[in-house]
Amino acid sequence: MVERKRVVVVGAGIGGLVSALQLAIGGCEVTVFDKACEPGGKMRTLEVAGRKLDVGPTVFTMRWVFEDIFAKAGTALESFITLKPVDVLARHAWSETARLDLFADIAKSADAIGKFAGAADARGYVAFSKRAQTTYETLKNSYLLAAKPTPLSLTAGAGLRGFADLWRISPFATLWNALGDYFRDPRLRQLFARYATYCGSSPFEAPATLMLIAHVERDGVWMIEGGMHRLAEALENLARARGVAFRYGTAVEEISVHGGRTTGVTLSSGERIECDAVVSNTDTRALAAGLLGVGATKALNLSNSAPSLSAVTWALIGKTSGFSLARHNVFFSHDYKAEFDDIFFGKRLPGNPTVYVCAEDRDAKSASMTEPERIFMLVNAPATGDAHAFDKLEIESCAKRAFGLLQRCGLSIEFDPNMAAATTPSDFAKLFPGTGGSLYGPASHGWAASFARPTAKSHIEGLYLAGGSVHPGPGVPMAAISGSLAAAQVLSDMRSTPRSHRMVMPGGI
Ligand SMILES: Cc1cc2nc3c(=O)[nH]c(=O)nc-3n(C[C@H](O)[C@H](O)[C@H](O)COP(=O)(O)OP(=O)(O)OC[C@H]3O[C@@H](n4cnc5c(N)ncnc54)[C@H](O)[C@@H]3O)c2cc1C
């Protein structure tokens, strides 16, 4: 009988869950360890006044990524979760009167933009949407789904046409500058520049290629019935059904490396687990900082890119009035440049924050709501959680500025402070060690940043990487793709080196 290869996955974030599932399907004996008590990692929930809120990702896109993952496991995504498309992608506000909705339908958005900013910008939007789509289509297979893309590999195979396509997507321009070609109204430039923050980056430093996120969102945003966390639960249930074992509340303290290859892990309890391969779903900076042992620091060379954004978030139950909330709402600051200068250069909470508000009880049918509702709010913040904990006063004053902006845009939220929970960069730093609270891996600043992310195969034999800090990048679907790439790499390496290198370690089990 052929011995099944044993794989340990460190972390049950989206990347870890997808890797574990696909490795089990590939015939491995898989155990997932997570120091948290449930699956999902950043896709987490908090209970406020007896009600559960999503306090991580709220915008679900690229559903085809998960349809593929469930199909490869012999089932259907819809058998596990119920998805409903949103009609209004997001409602945007700058003041009590300046408001704009974006829709999945280009013509509907162009019409709204025409009324908001004039016919030239409506035409600009249609042209921009086409370019965002071209960017996405150019990069989907050559970059997003590729195991180890390089600037050269992007054009290889497609010859001159590939080069022309690549040139057309302006890899060297910043997103902010590229948007100037399409929009005269600075508010529209700000609206579409915000997509850089989905990668935790400043639009003033991020490459224009990030406009592909605008296409991804226009291609569809879905609500998951019961909340985003259901997706993590669905992946966990499916992985269990395919034989994966999960051990929660169990931190991995060390990834053992002997003779340049991984031999197993040591848990915080001191228990040692021997295995043939390890997939690390922790942030890559945790590995580089030695938080998983000295041996694992050699797994990667991290570029010196700035860490991506952190956040201050509030989850609350409150009564809203004065502004008809959609599911996703963005209230913009009046000086976008100053906001990112505060965060990335000043390393302080923004003096004038842009505020994202998710009205978690709202869907297309709930235009007005008289009962207290679940509200999740997010303000971008610097990832200084390891070095400087913003004190209570700083967080309160940030909250005051955020609620002040909502008020100026017409939205009042009445709530009992006991029914609100804030999460700060230092809280995120504790939840995701080694990150300083940065939530999206390294920032995508400069054209080369996207190629500097570590890929699935680390420098250590038998140690693989998956998650938002790894290629192709952050976001729920991207982390899932990285999990698939890691599993594929493990399986392919195992096939090419069939002999088990597993070592028996003293004290090992
Ligand atoms: C507030 C917020 C809002 C976001 N909004 C969106 C959005 O709307 N749409 C979107 O697509 N994306 C969004 N994102 C990004 C998205 O959530 C992440 O990119 C993605 O979930 C990251 O998954 P991951 O695979 O990197 O794992 P992570 O979520 O980073 O999970 C890693 C896991 O590893 C565990 N771990 C770490 N160290 C150890 C150890 N030593 N031993 C055991 N376990 C360990 C952690 O406990 C954690 O569970 C948001 C993120 C945040 C925080």
The ligand as an SDF file (V2000), in Angstrom:
LIG
                    3D

 53 58  0  0  0  0  0  0  0  0999 V2000
  -11.5440   44.5580    7.7740 C   0  0  0  0  0  0  0  0  0  0  0  0
  -11.2670   43.8340    6.4920 C   0  0  0  0  0  0  0  0  0  0  0  0
  -12.0620   44.0450    5.3850 C   0  0  0  0  0  0  0  0  0  0  0  0
  -11.8110   43.3510    4.1850 C   0  0  0  0  0  0  0  0  0  0  0  0
  -12.6780   43.5170    3.1420 N   0  0  0  0  0  0  0  0  0  0  0  0
  -12.5830   42.6990    2.0640 C   0  0  0  0  0  0  0  0  0  0  0  0
  -13.6390   42.6350    1.1240 C   0  0  0  0  0  0  0  0  0  0  0  0
  -14.6660   43.3190    1.2750 O   0  0  0  0  0  0  0  0  0  0  0  0
  -13.5120   41.7760    0.0650 N   0  0  0  0  0  0  0  0  0  0  0  0
  -12.4130   40.9650   -0.0740 C   0  0  0  0  0  0  0  0  0  0  0  0
  -12.3640   40.1660   -1.0370 O   0  0  0  0  0  0  0  0  0  0  0  0
  -11.4060   40.9900    0.8300 N   0  0  0  0  0  0  0  0  0  0  0  0
  -11.4680   41.8200    1.8950 C   0  0  0  0  0  0  0  0  0  0  0  0
  -10.5100   41.7970    2.8630 N   0  0  0  0  0  0  0  0  0  0  0  0
   -9.2870   41.0040    2.6380 C   0  0  0  0  0  0  0  0  0  0  0  0
   -9.5360   39.5090    2.8640 C   0  0  0  0  0  0  0  0  0  0  0  0
  -10.2830   39.3220    4.0300 O   0  0  0  0  0  0  0  0  0  0  0  0
   -8.2060   38.7970    3.0120 C   0  0  0  0  0  0  0  0  0  0  0  0
   -7.3300   39.1220    1.9300 O   0  0  0  0  0  0  0  0  0  0  0  0
   -8.3260   37.2710    3.0540 C   0  0  0  0  0  0  0  0  0  0  0  0
   -9.4130   36.8650    3.8410 O   0  0  0  0  0  0  0  0  0  0  0  0
   -7.0100   36.7350    3.6100 C   0  0  0  0  0  0  0  0  0  0  0  0
   -7.0240   35.3320    3.6810 O   0  0  0  0  0  0  0  0  0  0  0  0
   -5.6950   34.5420    4.0200 P   0  0  0  0  0  0  0  0  0  0  0  0
   -5.7530   33.2550    3.2940 O   0  0  0  0  0  0  0  0  0  0  0  0
   -4.5110   35.4010    3.8080 O   0  0  0  0  0  0  0  0  0  0  0  0
   -5.7870   34.1780    5.5640 O   0  0  0  0  0  0  0  0  0  0  0  0
   -5.9760   35.0770    6.8490 P   0  0  0  0  0  0  0  0  0  0  0  0
   -7.3500   35.5680    6.8580 O   0  0  0  0  0  0  0  0  0  0  0  0
   -4.8780   36.0550    6.9940 O   0  0  0  0  0  0  0  0  0  0  0  0
   -5.8630   33.9570    7.9800 O   0  0  0  0  0  0  0  0  0  0  0  0
   -4.6420   33.4640    8.4580 C   0  0  0  0  0  0  0  0  0  0  0  0
   -4.9390   32.5100    9.5880 C   0  0  0  0  0  0  0  0  0  0  0  0
   -3.7050   32.0190   10.1140 O   0  0  0  0  0  0  0  0  0  0  0  0
   -3.8420   31.8800   11.5050 C   0  0  0  0  0  0  0  0  0  0  0  0
   -2.5110   31.8710   12.0970 N   0  0  0  0  0  0  0  0  0  0  0  0
   -1.5660   32.8390   12.0440 C   0  0  0  0  0  0  0  0  0  0  0  0
   -0.4600   32.4540   12.6980 N   0  0  0  0  0  0  0  0  0  0  0  0
   -0.7150   31.2010   13.1600 C   0  0  0  0  0  0  0  0  0  0  0  0
    0.0540   30.2530   13.9170 C   0  0  0  0  0  0  0  0  0  0  0  0
    1.3100   30.5010   14.2950 N   0  0  0  0  0  0  0  0  0  0  0  0
   -0.5090   29.0700   14.2300 N   0  0  0  0  0  0  0  0  0  0  0  0
   -1.7850   28.7690   13.8350 C   0  0  0  0  0  0  0  0  0  0  0  0
   -2.5480   29.6370   13.1300 N   0  0  0  0  0  0  0  0  0  0  0  0
   -2.0120   30.8290   12.7920 C   0  0  0  0  0  0  0  0  0  0  0  0
   -4.6690   33.0940   11.9210 C   0  0  0  0  0  0  0  0  0  0  0  0
   -5.2940   32.8770   13.1710 O   0  0  0  0  0  0  0  0  0  0  0  0
   -5.6720   33.1670   10.7590 C   0  0  0  0  0  0  0  0  0  0  0  0
   -6.8340   32.4530   11.0410 O   0  0  0  0  0  0  0  0  0  0  0  0
  -10.7220   42.4670    4.0890 C   0  0  0  0  0  0  0  0  0  0  0  0
   -9.8960   42.2490    5.1910 C   0  0  0  0  0  0  0  0  0  0  0  0
  -10.1740   42.9090    6.3880 C   0  0  0  0  0  0  0  0  0  0  0  0
   -9.3490   42.6160    7.6040 C   0  0  0  0  0  0  0  0  0  0  0  0
  1  2  1  0
  2  3  1  0
  2 52  2  0
  3  4  2  0
  4  5  1  0
  4 50  1  0
  5  6  2  0
  6  7  1  0
  6 13  1  0
  7  8  2  0
  7  9  1  0
  9 10  1  0
 10 11  2  0
 10 12  1  0
 12 13  2  0
 13 14  1  0
 14 15  1  0
 14 50  1  0
 15 16  1  0
 16 17  1  0
 16 18  1  0
 18 19  1  0
 18 20  1  0
 20 21  1  0
 20 22  1  0
 22 23  1  0
 23 24  1  0
 24 25  2  0
 24 26  1  0
 24 27  1  0
 27 28  1  0
 28 29  2  0
 28 30  1  0
 28 31  1  0
 31 32  1  0
 32 33  1  0
 33 34  1  0
 33 48  1  0
 34 35  1  0
 35 36  1  0
 35 46  1  0
 36 37  1  0
 36 45  1  0
 37 38  2  0
 38 39  1  0
 39 40  1  0
 39 45  2  0
 40 41  1  0
 40 42  2  0
 42 43  1  0
 43 44  2  0
 44 45  1  0
 46 47  1  0
 46 48  1  0
 48 49  1  0
 50 51  2  0
 51 52  1  0
 52 53  1  0
M  END
$$$$
